[in-house]
Amino acid sequence: MVQSNYERIIEKISKASGFEKEEIERRVEAKREKLSGLISKEGAAQVVASELGISFENEKLKINELLPGMHKVNTIGKVINLFPVRAFKTKKGEESKVVNLWIADETANIKVVLWDTNHIGMIELGKIAEGTTVEISNGSMRDNELHIGSFSEIKPSKETLEEVKTEKIIRKKNISDFKVGDNTSSRAFILQVFEPRFFHACPECNKKVTQEGEAFSCGQHGKVIPLKRAVSNIILDDGTDSIRAVLFHEALLKLGFSQLEDAGKFAEERENFLGKEMVFTGNVRNNSFFNTREFIIEDIKEAEPDSIINELEKQ
Ligand SMILES: [Zn+2]
């Protein structure tokens, strides 16, 4: 069972301060009440930590100890995924660069975002590559990402991490606590199911293809004979909040639809899912068009009575 971010932060504050976990939780609740619930539990815990004078500046943290809201954090991890350097222009019109990578240790993995051109230079020169173990100091957490700016440091480590956790880390969360970048799973009710839209997808990579006359081409795979794929939105609610979720073709089939192209049949089958509680796993992204969070669903499971009982027993 995965510990929630909140449980981990309470444990850390408790250890660092010497107060019992219950006492820390009482303070967090008091803080939230004072702020009329406008702050998340994790956020309130950060405030309580700083009021107690706790900082993690001089500690080297394991990756699963890096929590949203933390600043000046130090960690070490092996680069398991390195994305191409991207150039962009700042608002002032200056050329700048950014690069995303994932690092892992034996506890977890995390997305790291590099903004400093000197740091990025080490990647361009191959001093930091996939497989390199890196030491990071003075990084900042933005939601669930570790951001490395010009006041931070990243360098190859003398240490080499061998066994690291490369699987996606899925954290169970309430919808109200969803943050952009989360890989998360949530038990929620289906409030609404919208009719699917269709698009042409590359048979190789499933990405949307562009059409010119009768010809279709994929940015990566060139000319292809496309597949017709469906995408639909549903609204999920777990009692803490609701969110718009995006279900692509496979996810719609996983949900239990058998007919996507027949609008009448779709409307009929939709009735089976409205109000149903299920477990949804996916990735939280920002929808830049609506400027809201949305939940891209990768997996759907029945909310089995057994697992409900297990969870009740754990509480
Ligand atoms: Zn393709």
Boltz pocket constraint, residues with backbone or C-beta under 6 A from the ligand:
constraints:
  - pocket:
      binder: B
      contacts: [[A, 202], [A, 203], [A, 204], [A, 205], [A, 206], [A, 207], [A, 218], [A, 219], [A, 220], [A, 221], [A, 222]]
      max_distance: 6.0
